[in-house]
Amino acid sequence: GEGSIQLPLIGRVKVEGLTRREAQLVLEEKLGTYISKPTVSVAIKNFSVTLLGEVNIPGRHIMPSPSATLLDALGAGGDITPFGNRKGILLLRKDEKGIANFKKLDITSSESFLQSNYFQLNQNDVIYVPTNDRKLRESQIDPQKKFQTYTLIFTAISTLAILTNIIVALN
């Protein structure tokens, strides 16, 4: 069933919710009944993380190894865009009880980043790269971007007016 594995001799073993190390210990203990000093290696197949925000390829990414780092994930996402805030990356990670925790990371500072427990990724981590101040300033200053915003608003209002006219005409 879901969350369990089937093995010869010991049958079905529930591993859902266990860390790799905990699953390894449970399996070694159960096999110890039949085999003298068994050694079990547990690996996660399809280790994946989700990248959102200012990355070139957002979405869910399968990592080549369960020992993937935040830098590996950013590489899989085609790197941070020029508008990404490298000093305010948010990493969402669920703990053993399923409670979500956020950690703010500055990848320009080795002290806060490389030594962090969040440098090494866990299965199903979510990484969000927020927009930096540069993009916000440019959108306020650049007349072309302002024009695009006004055009989008005008198009939305026009579409709404046309839909309203069609609905009124049908009634």
C-alpha positions in Angstrom: 0.0 0.0 0.0 0.9 3.7 0.1 3.8 4.5 2.3 5.0 1.0 2.7 7.5 -1.4 1.0 7.2 -5.1 0.5 10.4 -7.2 1.2 11.1 -10.9 1.2 11.2 -12.6 4.7 9.7 -9.6 6.6 6.8 -8.7 4.4 5.2 -5.2 4.2 7.0 -2.5 6.3 5.5 1.0 6.7 8.1 3.7 6.0 5.8 6.7 5.4 6.8 9.7 7.5 10.2 8.2 8.4 13.5 9.9 7.5 15.9 7.8 5.4 17.9 7.0 8.5 14.9 6.0 10.6 13.7 3.7 7.7 17.1 2.2 7.5 17.1 1.4 11.2 13.6 -0.1 11.1 14.5 -2.3 8.1 17.8 -3.4 9.7 16.0 -4.3 13.0 13.4 -6.4 11.1 16.0 -8.2 8.9 18.1 -8.8 12.0 15.6 -11.6 13.0 16.7 -13.5 9.9 20.1 -12.2 8.9 23.1 -11.6 11.2 24.1 -7.9 11.3 22.2 -6.7 8.2 23.2 -3.5 6.5 20.4 -1.6 4.7 20.9 1.4 2.4 17.8 3.6 1.8 17.6 6.0 -1.2 14.8 8.2 -2.3 13.9 7.7 -5.9 12.4 10.8 -7.7 13.8 13.3 -5.2 12.2 16.5 -6.2 11.9 20.2 -5.1 9.7 23.0 -6.4 11.1 26.3 -7.6 8.9 29.4 -7.8 9.4 33.2 -8.4 12.3 34.8 -10.2 13.9 31.7 -11.7 14.2 31.0 -15.5 12.4 27.6 -15.3 9.9 27.5 -12.4 8.1 24.3 -11.5 8.8 20.9 -9.9 12.3 19.6 -10.6 13.6 16.0 -10.1 17.0 16.2 -8.6 19.7 13.8 -9.7 20.6 12.8 -6.2 19.0 12.9 -2.7 22.1 14.9 -1.6 21.1 17.8 -3.8 21.8 21.3 -2.5 20.0 24.6 -3.0 22.6 25.5 -5.7 21.8 22.3 -7.5 18.1 23.3 -7.5 18.8 26.8 -8.7 20.9 25.3 -11.5 18.0 23.0 -12.5 15.8 26.0 -12.6 18.0 27.8 -15.1 19.4 30.1 -12.4 17.9 33.2 -10.8 16.7 35.9 -13.3 18.4 39.3 -13.2 15.3 40.5 -11.2 15.6 37.8 -8.5 16.5 38.8 -4.9 19.5 36.7 -4.0 19.5 38.0 -0.4 16.0 37.0 0.4 15.4 33.5 -1.0 12.6 31.7 1.0 12.8 28.0 1.6 9.6 26.2 2.8 10.2 22.9 4.5 7.8 20.7 6.4 9.1 19.1 9.6 8.5 15.6 10.8 5.0 16.6 12.1 4.1 18.1 8.8 4.3 21.7 10.1 5.7 24.1 7.4 8.7 26.3 8.3 10.1 29.2 6.3 13.8 30.1 6.3 15.1 33.2 4.6 18.5 32.6 2.9 21.1 35.0 1.5 23.1 33.1 -1.1 25.6 36.0 -1.3 26.7 35.4 2.3 28.6 32.1 3.0 28.0 32.5 6.7 24.2 32.5 6.5 24.0 30.1 3.6 26.7 27.4 3.3 26.7 26.6 7.0 22.9 26.6 7.1 20.8 23.4 7.7 18.9 24.5 4.6 21.8 24.3 2.2 21.2 20.6 1.8 17.7 20.1 0.4 15.0 17.7 1.7 12.4 15.9 -0.4 9.5 18.3 -1.4 11.3 21.5 -0.3 9.8 24.6 -2.0 12.2 27.4 -3.0 10.8 30.9 -3.7 13.0 33.6 -5.2 11.3 37.0 -4.7 11.5 40.0 -7.0 14.3 42.5 -6.2 14.0 46.3 -5.9 15.4 46.8 -9.4 12.4 45.3 -11.1 10.0 47.3 -8.9 11.9 50.6 -9.6 12.0 49.9 -13.4 8.3 49.1 -13.6 7.6 52.5 -11.9 10.0 54.5 -14.1 9.8 52.8 -17.5 7.0 54.4 -19.5 6.8 51.3 -21.8 6.0 49.1 -18.8 3.5 51.6 -17.5 1.9 51.7 -21.0 1.7 47.9 -21.0 0.0 47.9 -17.6 -2.5 50.5 -18.7 -3.1 48.6 -21.9 -3.8 45.4 -20.0 -6.2 47.2 -17.6 -8.0 48.8 -20.6 -8.2 45.4 -22.4 -9.7 43.7 -19.3 -12.3 46.5 -18.9 -13.2 46.3 -22.6 -13.6 42.5 -22.4 -15.8 42.8 -19.4 -17.9 45.4 -21.1 -18.3 43.2 -24.2 -19.2 40.2 -22.1 -21.8 42.3 -20.2 -23.4 43.5 -23.5 -23.6 39.8 -24.7 -25.2 38.7 -21.5 -27.7 41.6 -21.6 -28.5 40.8 -25.2 -29.1 37.1 -24.5 -31.5 37.9 -21.7 
